[in-house]
């Protein structure tokens, strides 16, 4: 099975990239005992630009996928996957846009909030 992953260049959310990689890799069949090397090879194949340069600097320092994942998270943790908050709902304004368009924008924003408070939802 061919696995299609988005390339990661080191300038966006690392968490969604790592999660997507793990989900995709779970579908790949690799011979027993070769999983770790397979993880590492596939992960590196999807790094481009600054992220690819970073991984080449790590050559010889990483011996398995767990260490690779830890190093990746430590290096890219400054690029948090910021979630939408209740504040963004409170800051929405209708101004001159039609009510239907404003309500659509409100609903789109509300869906993105991970821990929506009851006061924001009502």
N, C-alpha and C positions, 0 to 999 in steps of 0.2 A: 504494500500500500504506500503510495506517495503522500508525504505529509507536506501541506502547504502552510507555511508560517510567514508572518509579516517580519520584515527585516527590522532590526533594532540598531539605531545609530548612537544611542547614548544620550539623547536629548529629550526623551519623553518618559512617561511613567514606566518604571521598571517592573512594578508589581503585576500589571496587566500582561506584560510581555512574558514574564516568568510563569504566570498562571496559564496563559495560552499555550506556552511551550509544553508544560506538564500535561495538560489535557490532550494535546495533539500527540505527544509521545506515548501516552497510554494506549493509543490505537496501533502503534507500530509493533510488529512482531520481530524480536531479535533473539538470537540463540542464547540459551542460558549461559551465563558467565560473561557475556559480552554486553550486557545492558549498560554498565557504567561507561565504557568506552563509546558506546553508541549514543548515549545521552550527551556526552561531551562533544563528540563530532557534530551531531545534529545541531546542538545549541550554537556552536561556533560558526557553523555555516550560515546562520541567520544574523550575524553581527556585521555591520558595515560602518564605514567612516571611523569616527573616534572610538566607538566600541570595539571595532576590529583591531585598531591600534592598541587599545588597552589590553585586549586578550593576548596579543603577541608579546606584550611586556611581561605577562604572567606565565609565559611558557617555562616549564620546568618547576614551577612553584605549586602547581595544582595537580594532585594525583588521582582525584575522583570527582564525580559530579557533585556530591554534597559540598566539597570544598570550592568547586567552581561556583555553585549557587550562592554560597556564603560570601565569597569574594565579590561576586557580581552585586549582591544586595548591599554590601558594605560600601562599594565604590559608587553605586548609583542611587543610594538612599536619599541623596539630596534632591532627586527628582521624584518627589512624592506624587502619587496619584491622588490629587486633591479631589475630594468629593464635594458635591453641591450641598449647601447648608440652608437652614431655614431662613437665614438672613437674605439670601438671594430672592426668596419669595416676597419677603417684606419690602425689598427694594424695587420690585417690579412696579412700573407705572403705566397706565393706559395712554396718557397724553392724547394725541390726536388719532391714534390707530383705532380701527373699528373694534367693538367689544368682542366679537368672535375671534379676532386675531389675538387680542389680549388674553382671552381665556385659554386659547390654544397654547400660547407661550407659557402661561401659568401652569397648565397641566404638564407640559413638556419639562418644565423646571421641577415640578413636584415629584415626577417619576424618578428623577436623578438623585433625590435625597435619600441617603441610606437609612437614617434614623429620624424619620419625620415625626415631629412632636404633634400631639393632639391639637394644640392651639393653632399650629400652622396649617393643619389639614382641614380645619373647619372654618 
